[in-house]
Amino acid sequence: MKSTLAALIAGLLFGAGLLLSGMVNPAKVIGFLDIAGAWDPSLALVMVSAILVSWMGVQLALRRATAPAEDPPQRAIDRPLLLGSALFGIGWGITGFCPGPAVAALGMGFWPAPVVVIGLLVGLWAGNRLSV
């Protein structure tokens, strides 16, 4: 129950951060990706802030004697990784949504969000079926 509550609080904080930073607005994300046009660097600031907060959380967890911290398994850069990364990037560039902001925008009733979330779910399902 404790871990479920912690996950809920973390998810709500993450969603609130996305809303406050404007990252649920696809135009803001597209502006970041448009390096040849009217480039908007605000997404980079949000990313750096998120990395810093995450790093601090990891450091605190590592100091706890009971923290179940494990190094992720090392994996080679292979075809599925490259294909998945390319598909993610193409989808992000076309829609202006990555998974977190898409779900947050879905809760706001933002019209493209349901299409993006359905596409994410279909992609997860297909990726799971193809990798077996």
C-alpha positions in Angstrom: 0.0 0.0 0.0 2.9 2.4 0.8 4.5 1.9 -2.6 1.2 2.4 -4.4 0.6 5.6 -2.5 4.2 6.7 -3.3 3.7 5.9 -7.0 0.4 7.9 -7.0 2.1 10.9 -5.4 5.0 10.7 -7.8 2.7 10.4 -10.8 0.6 13.4 -9.6 3.8 15.5 -9.1 5.1 14.5 -12.5 1.8 15.4 -14.2 1.7 18.7 -12.3 5.2 19.5 -13.4 4.3 18.8 -17.0 1.2 21.0 -16.8 3.1 23.9 -15.1 6.0 23.8 -17.6 3.6 23.7 -20.5 4.9 20.4 -21.8 1.4 19.1 -22.5 1.2 21.7 -25.3 2.5 20.0 -28.5 3.3 23.4 -30.0 5.9 23.9 -27.3 7.5 20.6 -28.0 7.5 21.1 -31.7 9.1 24.5 -31.1 11.9 22.8 -29.3 12.4 20.3 -32.1 12.4 23.0 -34.8 16.1 23.9 -34.5 16.1 25.5 -38.0 13.2 27.8 -37.2 11.9 29.5 -34.1 13.7 27.3 -31.6 12.2 27.3 -28.1 14.8 26.0 -25.6 12.4 25.8 -22.6 12.0 22.0 -23.0 15.8 21.7 -22.5 15.5 23.5 -19.2 12.7 21.2 -18.1 14.8 18.2 -19.0 17.8 19.4 -17.1 15.6 20.2 -14.1 14.1 16.7 -14.2 17.5 15.1 -14.5 18.8 17.0 -11.5 15.8 16.1 -9.4 16.0 12.5 -10.4 19.7 12.4 -9.7 19.1 13.7 -6.2 16.5 11.1 -5.6 18.8 8.3 -6.7 21.6 9.7 -4.5 19.2 9.7 -1.5 18.0 6.1 -2.3 21.6 4.9 -2.6 22.4 6.2 0.9 19.7 4.1 2.5 20.9 0.7 3.6 17.6 -0.9 2.5 17.4 0.7 -0.9 17.0 -2.0 -3.5 19.3 -0.2 -6.0 20.6 -2.4 -8.8 22.5 -1.5 -11.9 20.4 -2.0 -15.0 21.6 -4.9 -17.2 24.0 -3.8 -19.9 22.7 -4.3 -23.3 24.2 -3.8 -26.7 22.8 -1.3 -29.1 20.9 -3.5 -31.4 18.3 -3.3 -34.2 15.2 -3.3 -32.0 16.6 -0.5 -29.9 17.4 1.6 -32.9 14.1 0.9 -34.5 12.1 1.7 -31.4 14.1 4.9 -30.8 13.5 6.0 -34.4 9.7 5.2 -34.1 9.5 7.1 -30.8 11.3 10.1 -32.2 9.2 10.2 -35.4 6.0 10.0 -33.3 7.2 12.6 -30.9 8.1 14.9 -33.8 4.9 14.4 -35.6 2.5 14.7 -32.7 4.5 16.8 -30.2 3.7 14.3 -27.5 5.8 11.8 -25.6 4.0 9.3 -23.3 3.9 11.4 -20.1 2.5 14.6 -21.6 0.1 12.6 -23.8 -1.5 11.0 -20.7 -1.6 14.3 -18.9 -3.2 16.0 -21.9 -5.7 13.1 -22.1 -6.8 14.0 -18.6 -7.3 17.6 -19.7 -9.4 16.6 -22.7 -6.9 17.9 -25.3 -8.2 16.5 -28.6 -5.0 14.9 -30.1 -4.2 13.1 -26.9 -6.6 10.2 -27.2 -5.2 9.3 -30.7 -1.7 9.5 -29.4 -2.4 7.3 -26.3 -4.2 4.7 -28.5 -1.2 4.7 -30.7 1.1 4.3 -27.7 -0.9 1.3 -26.5 -1.0 -0.3 -29.9 2.7 0.2 -30.2 3.4 -1.4 -26.8 1.1 -4.3 -27.7 2.8 -4.8 -31.1 6.3 -4.5 -29.7 5.5 -7.1 -27.1 4.1 -9.5 -29.7 7.0 -9.0 -32.1 9.7 -9.4 -29.5 8.4 -12.8 -28.3 
